[in-house]
Amino acid sequence: MYTFSNKLKTFSFILMILGALGVGYGFMTSHKSFEEVEHLLAEESHHGGGHGEEAAHDEASHGAHATVNTHDESQEETAHAEVDEHAKHIEHVQHQIANRPWSALYVAAFFFMMISLGVLAFYAIQIASQAGWSPVLFRVMEGMTAYLLPGALIVLAIAVASGTIGHYNIFIWMDPDVVAHDKLIQGKSGWLNIGWFTVRGLVFIAGWSLYRHFSRKFSIAQDTAEDKSNFKKSFRISAAFLVFFIYTESMMSWDWIMSVDPHWFSTLFGWYVFASMFVSGITVIALITIYLKSRNYLEFVNENHLHDVAKFMFAFSIFWTYLWFSQFMLIWYSNIPEEVTYFVTRFQDYKLPFLGMVVMNFVFPILMLMNADYKRIPWFVVMSGIVILFGHYIDIFNMIMPATVGDRWFIGIPEISSVLLFAGLFIFVVFTALTKAPLLVKGYPFRKESEEFHY
């Protein structure tokens, strides 16, 4: 039985406290006055950064208004229009700055939730396929999926709160004023409304959590059972869950991620998000397994198991790249205006993180994990895993931030603190769950095959 050490528990609490303080600081400093934002844009104009040219143009227009010929009505109307445009631009930037802590919190919350959801899907696949290599890792997977219920509820709560108490900081379709002047969003309002959005989210979470509850229940019951009835039940519900998961994961991706850009859509998007959550979940399985084995808790796990987990990390990094390239290439090639805006924004304002994540999620894994021998070296897998996880955090960052904060992005206190907060919560929930049952499934039919697995 695993014992949650006081040091690790203290570490998780420290992460949560530091994260909460940083998140609070981010919210407190995100509300800028009109004059502060105007001064900020003026400074950027002076230094040639950010909205420099636009701000300079706005200031020049504002100055022109001061000296306008009051006897020339057309010039006066033009000057008024330019002043109004200047004010709208200031308000827009003001709103983007206010969006940043909400978006940073949402990105981190979704990232850790998707790790748990990816592991749940991987766990179900192992049971439904009756895999013989992985049962020694089942309790690690079950511990990680314990985070799914609180993690998913937090994501949904942040999303809804941002549109009710947060002045529509993440999803613009939650703003009635925007919807009133946008025919395209009006056409989607039957699907994109807060009530139906919340109901769908609760249905997704309920389905995922029920499967996790019963699969865990059957797994523990099988330890002391004299027959294989619990194994058979687990097999049946895993097969059913995978069908439910395929549909709900796609709809979740549309709702919780893609709808931040309600004018844009991609038929590949559900698969793209799935690939990111799957490889991230498998990577964390590897990291936690290596940690527990280093503490002498998983003596039945050998280098062959580590090799197979690392092999999945490698394979799904390639799969993610395939989907990323397919989505990008098809949209670039067709060059349809309402589609290419998604990538134009990211190339203009997010070129470093947008292209950087391709290096971290594809180039780095393919160079580091292609060799079979390297997959058996724990520190090598840990190093590769950390880079992969950071790359997929940046992937989620790139999905959310361009639509919510525009070019006002930066990885600073709000972003780092949000990651620390949810990392601490994830560690606490997962390692607490690991203490609730033995780390080896005892009555599982393929247990002996898994213990003796050799590749």
C-alpha positions as CSV (number, residue, x, y, z in Angstrom):
1,M,0.0,0.0,0.0
2,Y,1.3,3.4,-1.0
3,T,1.8,6.0,1.8
4,F,1.4,9.7,0.8
5,S,4.6,11.2,2.3
6,N,4.4,14.3,4.4
7,K,7.0,15.9,2.2
8,L,5.1,15.4,-1.0
9,K,1.8,16.5,0.7
10,T,3.6,19.7,2.0
11,F,5.0,20.3,-1.5
12,S,1.5,20.1,-3.1
13,F,0.1,22.5,-0.5
14,I,3.0,25.0,-1.1
15,L,2.3,24.8,-4.8
16,M,-1.4,25.5,-4.3
17,I,-0.7,28.4,-1.9
18,L,1.8,30.0,-4.2
19,G,-0.5,29.5,-7.1
20,A,-3.5,31.0,-5.3
21,L,-1.5,34.0,-4.3
22,G,-0.2,34.5,-7.9
23,V,-3.7,34.1,-9.4
24,G,-5.1,36.6,-6.9
25,Y,-2.3,39.0,-7.9
26,G,-3.1,38.5,-11.5
27,F,-6.8,39.4,-11.1
28,M,-6.0,42.4,-8.9
29,T,-3.6,43.9,-11.4
30,S,-5.6,43.1,-14.6
31,H,-8.1,46.0,-14.3
32,K,-6.6,49.0,-16.0
33,S,-8.3,52.4,-16.3
34,F,-8.9,54.0,-19.6
35,E,-6.1,56.4,-19.0
36,E,-3.6,53.7,-18.0
37,V,-4.3,51.7,-21.2
38,E,-4.0,54.9,-23.2
39,H,-0.7,55.7,-21.6
40,L,0.5,52.0,-22.2
41,L,-0.4,52.2,-25.9
42,A,1.4,55.6,-26.2
43,E,4.5,54.1,-24.7
44,E,4.3,51.1,-27.1
45,S,3.9,53.6,-29.9
46,H,7.0,55.5,-28.8
47,H,9.0,52.2,-28.5
48,G,7.6,50.8,-31.7
49,G,5.9,47.7,-30.1
50,G,2.5,46.1,-29.7
51,H,-0.2,48.3,-31.2
52,G,2.4,51.0,-32.0
53,E,1.3,52.1,-35.4
54,E,-2.4,51.9,-34.5
55,A,-1.9,53.8,-31.3
56,A,0.2,56.4,-33.0
57,H,-2.6,56.8,-35.6
58,D,-5.2,57.1,-32.9
59,E,-3.2,59.8,-31.1
60,A,-2.6,61.7,-34.2
61,S,-6.3,61.6,-34.9
62,H,-7.0,62.7,-31.4
63,G,-4.7,65.7,-31.9
64,A,-6.2,66.5,-35.2
65,H,-9.6,66.7,-33.5
66,A,-8.3,69.4,-31.2
67,T,-7.5,71.7,-34.1
68,V,-10.3,70.8,-36.5
69,N,-12.0,73.5,-38.5
70,T,-15.4,73.8,-36.8
71,H,-16.8,75.4,-39.9
72,D,-16.1,72.3,-42.0
73,E,-18.8,69.7,-41.1
74,S,-17.3,66.8,-43.0
75,Q,-13.9,67.2,-41.3
76,E,-15.6,67.5,-37.9
77,E,-17.5,64.3,-38.5
78,T,-14.3,62.5,-39.6
79,A,-12.5,63.7,-36.5
80,H,-15.3,62.6,-34.3
81,A,-15.3,59.2,-35.9
82,E,-11.6,58.9,-35.4
83,V,-11.9,59.8,-31.8
84,D,-14.6,57.2,-31.3
85,E,-12.4,54.6,-33.0
86,H,-9.6,55.6,-30.7
87,A,-11.8,55.1,-27.6
88,K,-13.1,51.8,-28.9
89,H,-9.6,50.6,-29.4
90,I,-8.6,51.6,-25.9
91,E,-11.6,49.8,-24.5
92,H,-10.8,46.7,-26.5
93,V,-7.3,46.5,-25.2
94,Q,-8.6,47.2,-21.7
95,H,-10.9,44.2,-22.1
96,Q,-8.0,42.0,-23.4
97,I,-5.9,42.8,-20.4
98,A,-8.8,42.0,-18.0
99,N,-9.2,38.7,-19.9
100,R,-5.7,37.5,-19.2
101,P,-6.0,36.1,-15.6
102,W,-9.3,34.4,-16.5
103,S,-7.7,32.8,-19.6
104,A,-4.5,31.8,-17.8
105,L,-6.6,30.1,-15.1
106,Y,-8.8,28.4,-17.7
107,V,-5.8,27.1,-19.8
108,A,-4.1,25.5,-16.7
109,A,-7.4,24.1,-15.4
110,F,-8.2,22.5,-18.8
111,F,-4.6,21.2,-19.2
112,F,-4.7,19.2,-15.9
113,M,-8.2,18.0,-16.5
114,M,-7.4,16.7,-19.9
115,I,-4.4,14.7,-18.5
116,S,-6.9,12.9,-16.2
117,L,-9.4,12.4,-19.0
118,G,-6.8,11.1,-21.4
119,V,-5.6,8.6,-18.8
120,L,-9.3,7.4,-18.3
121,A,-9.6,6.8,-22.0
122,F,-6.2,4.9,-22.1
123,Y,-7.3,2.8,-19.1
124,A,-10.6,1.9,-20.8
125,I,-8.8,0.9,-24.0
126,Q,-6.4,-1.4,-22.0
127,I,-9.4,-3.2,-20.4
128,A,-11.5,-3.4,-23.5
129,S,-8.6,-4.7,-25.6
130,Q,-7.6,-7.1,-22.8
131,A,-4.0,-5.9,-23.0
132,G,-1.5,-8.2,-21.2
133,W,1.3,-5.7,-20.6
134,S,-0.4,-2.9,-18.7
135,P,-2.3,-4.3,-15.7
136,V,0.6,-3.6,-13.3
137,L,0.0,0.1,-14.1
138,F,-3.7,0.0,-13.6
139,R,-3.7,1.4,-10.1
140,V,-1.5,4.3,-11.2
141,M,-4.0,5.1,-13.9
142,E,-6.9,4.8,-11.5
143,G,-5.2,7.2,-9.1
144,M,-4.7,9.7,-11.9
145,T,-8.4,9.5,-13.0
146,A,-9.5,10.5,-9.4
147,Y,-8.7,14.1,-10.5
148,L,-11.2,14.0,-13.3
149,L,-14.4,14.9,-11.4
150,P,-13.0,17.9,-9.4
151,G,-10.9,19.0,-12.4
152,A,-13.7,18.9,-14.9
153,L,-16.1,20.7,-12.6
154,I,-13.5,23.4,-12.0
155,V,-13.1,23.9,-15.8
156,L,-16.9,24.2,-16.3
157,A,-17.2,26.5,-13.3
158,I,-14.5,28.9,-14.7
159,A,-16.1,28.9,-18.1
160,V,-19.6,29.7,-16.7
161,A,-18.2,32.2,-14.2
162,S,-16.3,34.1,-16.8
163,G,-19.6,34.7,-18.6
164,T,-21.6,35.6,-15.6
165,I,-19.4,37.4,-13.1
166,G,-16.4,37.9,-15.3
167,H,-17.9,40.2,-18.0
168,Y,-17.6,37.6,-20.8
169,N,-13.8,37.2,-20.4
170,I,-13.4,33.9,-22.3
171,F,-16.4,33.2,-24.5
172,I,-17.7,36.2,-26.5
173,W,-20.9,34.3,-27.4
174,M,-22.0,34.6,-23.8
175,D,-22.2,38.4,-24.3
176,P,-25.8,39.4,-25.3
177,D,-24.5,42.6,-26.9
178,V,-22.1,40.8,-29.1
179,V,-24.8,38.2,-30.1
180,A,-27.3,41.0,-30.9
181,H,-24.9,42.4,-33.6
182,D,-23.5,39.1,-35.0
183,K,-25.7,37.1,-37.3
184,L,-23.3,34.1,-37.4
185,I,-23.3,33.7,-33.6
186,Q,-27.1,34.2,-33.7
187,G,-27.3,31.3,-36.0
188,K,-25.4,29.1,-33.5
189,S,-27.3,30.4,-30.4
190,G,-29.4,27.3,-30.2
191,W,-26.2,25.4,-29.3
192,L,-24.1,28.2,-27.9
193,N,-26.0,29.5,-24.9
194,I,-25.0,29.4,-21.2
195,G,-27.9,27.1,-20.1
196,W,-27.4,24.4,-22.7
197,F,-23.6,24.8,-22.4
198,T,-23.8,24.1,-18.7
199,V,-26.2,21.1,-19.1
200,R,-24.0,19.5,-21.8
201,G,-20.9,20.0,-19.6
202,L,-22.6,18.3,-16.6
203,V,-23.7,15.4,-18.8
204,F,-20.1,14.9,-20.0
205,I,-18.7,15.0,-16.5
206,A,-21.4,12.7,-15.1
207,G,-20.7,10.1,-17.8
208,W,-17.0,10.2,-17.4
209,S,-17.2,10.1,-13.6
210,L,-19.7,7.2,-13.5
211,Y,-17.4,5.1,-15.7
212,R,-14.5,6.0,-13.5
213,H,-16.5,5.1,-10.3
214,F,-17.7,1.7,-11.5
215,S,-14.4,0.6,-13.2
216,R,-12.5,1.4,-10.0
217,K,-15.2,-0.4,-7.9
218,F,-15.0,-3.5,-10.1
219,S,-11.2,-3.4,-10.1
220,I,-10.9,-3.3,-6.3
221,A,-13.7,-6.0,-6.0
222,Q,-11.8,-8.3,-8.3
223,D,-8.8,-8.3,-5.9
224,T,-10.8,-10.5,-3.5
225,A,-13.3,-12.2,-5.8
226,E,-13.3,-15.9,-6.4
227,D,-14.6,-15.6,-10.0
228,K,-14.1,-13.3,-13.0
229,S,-17.5,-11.6,-12.8
230,N,-16.0,-8.2,-11.9
231,F,-13.5,-8.4,-14.8
232,K,-16.3,-9.2,-17.2
233,K,-18.4,-6.2,-15.9
234,S,-15.4,-4.0,-16.3
235,F,-14.8,-5.2,-19.8
236,R,-18.4,-4.4,-20.8
237,I,-18.6,-1.0,-19.3
238,S,-15.2,-0.1,-20.8
239,A,-16.4,-0.9,-24.3
240,A,-19.6,1.1,-23.8
241,F,-17.7,4.0,-22.3
242,L,-15.3,4.3,-25.3
243,V,-18.3,4.8,-27.5
244,F,-19.7,7.5,-25.1
245,F,-16.2,9.0,-24.9
246,I,-15.7,9.4,-28.6
247,Y,-18.9,11.5,-28.9
248,T,-18.6,13.5,-25.7
249,E,-14.9,14.3,-26.1
250,S,-15.6,15.8,-29.5
251,M,-18.5,17.9,-28.2
252,M,-16.4,18.9,-25.2
253,S,-13.7,20.1,-27.5
254,W,-16.2,22.2,-29.5
255,D,-17.7,23.7,-26.4
256,W,-14.8,24.2,-24.0
257,I,-12.1,25.1,-26.6
258,M,-13.3,25.8,-30.1
259,S,-16.2,28.1,-29.2
260,V,-13.7,30.7,-27.9
261,D,-13.5,31.4,-31.7
262,P,-17.2,31.1,-32.6
263,H,-16.7,32.2,-36.2
264,W,-14.3,29.4,-36.9
265,F,-14.6,25.6,-36.9
266,S,-12.6,22.6,-37.9
267,T,-13.9,19.0,-38.4
268,L,-10.6,17.7,-37.2
269,F,-10.6,19.7,-33.9
270,G,-12.1,17.0,-31.7
271,W,-9.4,14.5,-32.8
272,Y,-6.7,17.2,-32.4
273,V,-7.6,17.8,-28.8
274,F,-7.9,14.1,-28.2
275,A,-4.3,13.5,-29.4
276,S,-3.0,16.3,-27.1
277,M,-4.8,14.9,-24.0
278,F,-3.9,11.3,-24.8
279,V,-0.2,11.9,-25.2
280,S,-0.2,14.2,-22.1
281,G,-2.0,11.6,-20.0
282,I,0.4,8.8,-21.1
283,T,3.4,11.0,-20.3
284,V,2.2,11.6,-16.8
285,I,1.6,7.9,-16.3
286,A,5.3,7.4,-17.1
287,L,6.4,10.2,-14.8
288,I,4.4,9.0,-11.8
289,T,5.4,5.4,-12.4
290,I,9.1,6.3,-12.4
291,Y,8.6,8.4,-9.2
292,L,6.9,5.5,-7.4
293,K,9.4,3.0,-8.6
294,S,12.2,5.2,-7.4
295,R,10.5,5.1,-3.9
296,N,10.4,1.2,-4.1
297,Y,6.7,1.0,-4.4
298,L,6.4,-0.6,-7.9
299,E,8.9,-3.5,-7.7
300,F,6.8,-5.5,-10.2
301,V,7.2,-2.8,-12.9
302,N,10.3,-3.3,-15.1
303,E,12.1,-1.6,-17.9
304,N,9.9,-3.3,-20.4
305,H,6.8,-1.6,-19.1
306,L,8.6,1.7,-19.1
307,H,9.6,1.0,-22.7
308,D,6.0,0.4,-23.8
309,V,4.7,3.6,-22.1
310,A,7.5,5.6,-23.7
311,K,6.6,3.9,-27.0
312,F,3.1,5.3,-26.7
313,M,4.5,8.7,-25.9
314,F,6.5,8.6,-29.1
315,A,3.6,7.2,-31.2
316,F,1.0,9.7,-30.1
317,S,3.4,12.6,-30.5
318,I,3.6,11.5,-34.2
319,F,-0.2,11.2,-34.3
320,W,-0.6,14.7,-32.8
321,T,1.7,16.1,-35.4
322,Y,-0.2,14.3,-38.2
323,L,-3.4,16.0,-37.0
324,W,-1.8,19.4,-36.5
325,F,-0.3,19.3,-40.0
326,S,-3.6,18.0,-41.6
327,Q,-5.6,20.7,-40.0
328,F,-3.1,23.4,-40.9
329,M,-2.4,22.3,-44.4
330,L,-6.0,21.8,-45.5
331,I,-7.0,25.3,-44.2
332,W,-3.9,26.9,-45.7
333,Y,-4.4,25.2,-49.1
334,S,-8.1,26.1,-49.4
335,N,-7.5,29.6,-48.2
336,I,-11.1,30.3,-47.2
337,P,-11.2,33.6,-45.3
338,E,-13.3,32.5,-42.4
339,E,-11.0,29.5,-41.9
340,V,-7.5,31.1,-42.3
341,T,-8.2,33.8,-39.8
342,Y,-7.5,31.2,-37.1
343,F,-4.0,30.6,-38.3
344,V,-3.3,34.2,-39.4
345,T,-3.8,35.4,-35.9
346,R,-1.5,32.8,-34.5
347,F,1.2,33.5,-37.1
348,Q,1.1,37.3,-36.5
349,D,1.0,37.4,-32.7
350,Y,1.9,33.9,-31.5
351,K,4.6,32.8,-33.9
352,L,7.1,31.7,-31.2
353,P,4.7,29.6,-29.1
354,F,2.8,28.4,-32.2
355,L,5.9,27.1,-34.0
356,G,7.8,26.3,-30.8
357,M,5.2,23.8,-29.7
358,V,5.7,21.9,-32.9
359,V,9.4,21.5,-32.0
360,M,8.6,20.4,-28.4
361,N,5.7,18.1,-29.5
362,F,7.2,16.5,-32.6
363,V,10.9,17.3,-33.3
364,F,12.0,16.7,-29.7
365,P,10.1,13.4,-29.1
366,I,11.1,11.9,-32.5
367,L,14.8,12.7,-31.8
368,M,14.8,11.6,-28.2
369,L,12.5,8.6,-28.1
370,M,13.0,6.9,-31.5
371,N,15.8,4.7,-30.1
372,A,14.4,1.7,-28.2
373,D,17.2,1.7,-25.7
374,Y,16.5,5.3,-24.6
375,K,12.9,4.4,-23.8
376,R,14.2,2.2,-21.0
377,I,16.2,4.9,-19.3
378,P,14.1,6.5,-16.5
379,W,15.9,9.9,-16.4
380,F,15.7,10.1,-20.2
381,V,12.0,9.5,-20.3
382,V,11.5,12.0,-17.5
383,M,13.4,14.7,-19.4
384,S,11.5,13.9,-22.6
385,G,8.2,13.9,-20.7
386,I,8.7,17.3,-19.2
387,V,9.3,18.8,-22.6
388,I,6.3,17.1,-24.1
389,L,4.0,18.3,-21.2
390,F,5.3,21.9,-21.6
391,G,4.7,21.6,-25.3
392,H,1.1,20.5,-24.9
393,Y,0.5,23.2,-22.3
394,I,1.6,25.7,-25.0
395,D,-0.8,23.9,-27.4
396,I,-3.8,24.6,-25.1
397,F,-2.4,28.1,-24.6
398,N,-2.4,28.7,-28.4
399,M,-6.0,27.5,-28.6
400,I,-7.3,29.9,-26.0
401,M,-5.2,33.0,-25.7
402,P,-5.4,34.5,-29.3
403,A,-9.2,34.7,-29.0
404,T,-9.3,36.1,-25.5
405,V,-6.3,38.3,-25.0
406,G,-5.1,38.9,-28.6
407,D,-1.5,40.2,-28.7
408,R,-1.6,41.0,-25.0
409,W,-0.2,37.6,-24.1
410,F,2.8,36.8,-22.0
411,I,3.8,33.8,-19.8
412,G,4.2,35.6,-16.5
413,I,2.7,35.5,-13.0
414,P,-0.9,34.7,-13.9
415,E,0.1,31.8,-16.2
416,I,2.8,30.3,-14.0
417,S,0.7,30.7,-10.8
418,S,-2.3,29.0,-12.5
419,V,-0.1,26.0,-13.4
420,L,1.3,25.8,-9.9
421,L,-2.2,26.0,-8.4
422,F,-3.6,23.1,-10.4
423,A,-0.4,21.1,-10.3
424,G,-0.6,21.2,-6.5
425,L,-4.2,20.2,-6.6
426,F,-3.5,17.4,-9.1
427,I,-0.6,16.0,-7.0
428,F,-2.7,16.1,-3.8
429,V,-5.8,14.4,-5.3
430,V,-3.8,11.7,-7.3
431,F,-1.4,10.7,-4.6
432,T,-4.2,10.6,-2.0
433,A,-6.2,8.3,-4.3
434,L,-3.1,6.0,-4.6
435,T,-3.2,5.4,-0.9
436,K,-6.7,3.9,-1.0
437,A,-5.9,0.5,-2.6
438,P,-2.9,-1.8,-3.2
439,L,-0.7,-0.7,-6.1
440,L,-1.0,-4.1,-7.8
441,V,-4.3,-5.5,-9.1
442,K,-4.4,-9.0,-7.4
443,G,-7.3,-10.8,-9.0
444,Y,-7.0,-9.5,-12.6
445,P,-6.8,-12.4,-15.1
446,F,-3.8,-10.9,-16.9
447,R,-1.8,-9.9,-13.8
448,K,0.8,-12.7,-14.1
449,E,1.3,-12.0,-17.8
450,S,1.8,-8.4,-17.0
451,E,4.3,-9.1,-14.3
452,E,6.4,-11.3,-16.5
453,F,6.0,-9.0,-19.6
454,H,9.2,-8.9,-21.6
455,Y,9.8,-6.9,-24.8
